[in-house]
Amino acid sequence: MALADEFDGFLIDLDGVVWEGRELVPGSVETLRKLIETGKEIVFVTNNSVKLPAAYAARLRDAGVEIAGDRVVTAGAATARLAVEGVGSGGTAFVIGAPGFKETVAAAGLGLLDGEAGRRADAVIVSGHREFDYDELLTATFALRAGAALFGTSRDPTLPMPGGAWPGTGATLAAVETASGKTAEIGGKPEHHLFGQARGLIGDAARVAMVGDRIASDIEGGRRAGLETILVLSGASSREQAEAADPKPDFVVDDLAALLQ
């Protein structure tokens, strides 16, 4: 019996599981199609907050995986919601992140402040992006010293990419925390905010597994959420790291396609 047959539903990470950068992990699309065809409930969960959830859903559809836009839950959306709960709808935020992430924060109900105006923000919200610079760090530091609340989408230090991992949100957030002396509240994996939202979309599925490539976020988060965990070795974590983990993932497989073997 294939491993997939043991479960009614899956929460599935994207980076390092379905794709790396612009390249699809071999066999991932075919596996997802088969899981959907056989009636498995699937929600995609990602700490990557560069784009709106609908954009990730569109990329999956372009690759050949028919999925509704509400079946993708991002750390960006979870963190924006968390920030609204923390400072109130209508509050202001200085956002370190890509344009898509800023759209997510604005859509959640926070007013965005840019440049030096950001020093007066009620919240500083951090997600990794390639244009992060000293001016952003300086503005965030002033805002936090003035009393702003600090939120981050994740502490993932790297992002799986072809040819080697790139610095992730955790690297950017570390700079902000170091400069300000504040510790961020995290909205993405492994914290419960994202998992609660995603698990709620699965519905009546009785046995659900978290499938991811990173032990510290995917596997630990799934464990905390009461899910069985499946580590794929196509991304951030190795078999040796899985063996050394405490607790270990429930299952370790080479890639997403191995769910059907």
C-alpha positions in Angstrom: 0.0 0.0 0.0 1.3 3.4 -0.9 2.0 5.9 1.9 -0.7 8.3 0.5 -3.4 5.6 1.0 -2.9 6.0 4.8 -4.2 9.5 4.8 -7.4 11.4 3.9 -5.8 14.8 3.5 -2.5 16.6 3.3 -1.0 20.0 4.1 1.8 20.4 1.6 4.6 22.9 1.5 5.6 24.5 -1.8 9.3 25.5 -1.8 11.5 22.4 -1.8 8.5 20.1 -2.2 6.6 21.1 -5.3 9.3 23.4 -6.8 12.7 25.0 -6.2 12.7 28.6 -7.5 11.3 28.4 -11.1 12.0 24.7 -11.5 9.4 22.0 -10.6 10.6 19.1 -8.5 10.4 16.1 -10.8 7.2 14.1 -10.4 5.5 16.7 -8.1 2.8 17.8 -10.5 1.9 14.2 -11.5 1.7 13.2 -7.9 -0.5 16.2 -6.9 -2.9 15.4 -9.8 -3.2 11.8 -8.7 -3.8 12.8 -5.1 -6.6 15.1 -6.2 -8.1 12.6 -8.6 -8.3 10.0 -5.8 -10.2 12.4 -3.6 -7.5 13.5 -1.2 -8.1 16.8 0.5 -5.1 19.1 -0.1 -4.2 22.6 1.2 -0.8 24.1 0.3 1.0 25.9 3.1 4.0 28.1 2.5 6.3 30.4 4.5 7.1 32.2 1.2 5.2 35.5 1.3 6.6 37.2 -1.8 3.2 36.8 -3.6 -0.5 36.8 -2.7 -2.0 33.4 -2.1 -4.0 33.6 -5.3 -0.7 34.0 -7.3 0.7 30.7 -5.9 -2.6 29.0 -6.7 -2.3 30.4 -10.3 1.2 29.1 -10.6 0.0 25.6 -9.5 -2.8 25.8 -12.1 -0.3 26.9 -14.8 1.8 23.8 -13.9 -1.3 21.6 -14.4 -2.6 21.3 -10.8 -6.2 22.4 -10.7 -6.6 24.0 -7.3 -8.8 26.8 -6.0 -7.3 30.0 -4.8 -8.4 29.5 -1.2 -6.5 26.3 -1.0 -3.2 28.1 -0.5 -2.4 29.5 2.9 0.7 31.7 3.2 2.7 32.9 6.2 2.2 36.4 4.8 -1.6 36.2 5.2 -1.4 34.5 8.6 1.1 37.1 9.8 -1.0 40.1 8.5 -4.0 38.7 10.3 -1.9 38.3 13.5 -0.6 41.9 13.2 -4.2 43.2 12.8 -5.1 41.3 16.0 -2.1 42.9 17.7 -2.5 46.6 16.8 -6.1 46.7 15.6 -7.7 47.2 12.2 -6.8 50.6 10.8 -3.5 50.6 12.6 -0.3 51.4 10.6 2.6 49.2 9.6 6.1 49.5 8.2 6.5 46.4 6.0 9.8 44.9 5.0 9.0 42.6 2.1 8.1 42.2 -1.5 5.2 44.2 -3.1 2.9 41.2 -3.0 3.4 40.9 0.8 2.7 44.6 1.2 -0.6 44.0 -0.7 -1.4 41.2 1.7 -0.9 43.4 4.7 -2.9 46.3 3.3 -5.7 43.9 2.4 -5.8 42.7 6.0 -6.7 46.2 7.1 -3.4 48.0 8.0 -2.3 51.3 6.6 1.2 51.1 5.1 3.8 53.8 5.9 6.9 54.1 3.8 10.2 55.9 4.2 10.8 58.0 7.3 7.0 58.0 8.0 7.5 54.3 8.9 9.3 55.3 12.1 5.8 56.2 13.5 4.2 52.8 12.6 2.2 50.8 15.1 3.8 47.6 13.7 6.9 46.5 11.9 6.2 43.4 9.8 9.1 41.5 8.2 9.3 39.0 5.3 12.4 38.3 3.2 12.9 40.1 -0.1 15.9 40.6 -2.3 15.9 44.5 -2.0 16.3 44.6 1.8 18.6 47.4 2.6 20.1 49.5 5.4 17.4 52.2 5.1 14.7 49.6 5.8 16.7 48.3 8.8 17.1 51.9 10.1 13.4 52.8 9.8 12.4 49.5 11.4 14.8 50.1 14.3 13.5 53.6 15.0 9.8 52.3 14.9 10.5 49.5 17.2 12.4 51.6 19.7 9.4 54.0 19.7 7.1 51.1 20.7 6.0 49.4 17.5 5.1 45.7 17.7 7.3 43.3 15.7 5.9 40.5 13.5 7.7 38.1 11.2 6.4 35.6 8.7 9.0 33.0 9.6 12.5 32.3 11.0 13.5 30.1 8.0 17.1 31.0 7.5 17.2 29.9 3.9 15.0 29.3 0.8 15.6 26.2 -1.3 16.8 27.2 -4.8 18.4 25.4 -7.7 22.2 25.5 -7.2 22.0 26.1 -3.5 19.9 27.8 -0.8 19.3 31.6 -0.8 19.1 33.7 2.4 15.5 33.6 3.7 13.2 35.6 6.0 15.0 34.4 9.1 18.2 36.2 8.0 16.4 39.5 7.4 14.5 39.2 10.6 17.7 38.4 12.6 19.1 41.8 11.5 15.9 43.6 12.6 15.8 41.8 16.0 19.6 42.4 16.6 19.4 46.1 15.8 16.2 46.8 17.8 16.6 44.3 20.7 13.0 43.1 20.1 11.8 39.6 19.4 9.2 39.1 16.7 5.9 37.2 17.0 5.8 34.7 14.1 2.8 34.1 12.0 4.0 31.3 9.8 5.3 27.8 10.3 6.0 26.3 12.9 3.5 28.5 14.8 -0.1 27.5 15.2 -1.6 30.5 13.3 -1.0 29.2 9.8 -1.8 25.6 10.7 -5.1 26.4 12.3 -6.3 28.2 9.2 -5.1 25.5 6.9 -6.4 22.6 8.9 -9.8 24.3 9.0 -9.9 24.1 5.2 -9.5 20.3 5.2 -13.0 19.8 6.5 -14.0 16.3 7.5 -10.7 14.5 6.6 -10.0 12.3 9.5 -6.3 11.5 9.1 -4.2 14.4 7.8 -0.4 14.7 7.3 1.9 17.6 7.0 4.3 17.2 4.0 7.4 19.4 4.0 11.1 19.7 3.5 12.2 21.6 6.6 12.4 20.0 10.0 12.3 23.2 12.1 9.2 24.6 10.4 7.2 22.0 8.5 7.8 19.0 10.6 7.9 20.8 14.0 4.8 22.8 13.1 2.9 19.8 11.9 3.8 17.9 15.1 2.6 20.8 17.3 -0.7 20.9 15.3 -1.3 17.2 16.1 -0.6 16.0 12.5 1.5 13.1 11.3 4.5 14.4 9.5 6.2 13.4 6.3 9.7 14.9 5.5 10.7 15.0 1.8 14.4 15.1 1.0 14.0 17.3 -2.1 14.6 20.6 -0.2 16.2 21.9 2.9 16.7 18.9 5.2 18.8 15.8 4.8 18.2 12.2 5.9 21.0 12.6 8.5 19.2 15.6 10.0 16.0 13.6 10.1 17.8 10.8 12.0 19.2 13.3 14.4 15.9 15.1 15.0 14.1 14.8 18.3 11.3 13.9 17.8 11.9 12.5 14.3 9.5 12.9 11.4 6.9 10.1 11.3 8.0 9.3 7.7 11.0 10.3 5.5 10.7 9.9 1.7 12.9 11.1 -1.2 10.3 13.4 -2.7 6.6 14.0 -3.2 6.3 11.3 -5.8 7.3 8.7 -3.2 3.9 9.2 -1.6 2.4 7.1 -4.4 5.1 4.3 -4.3 
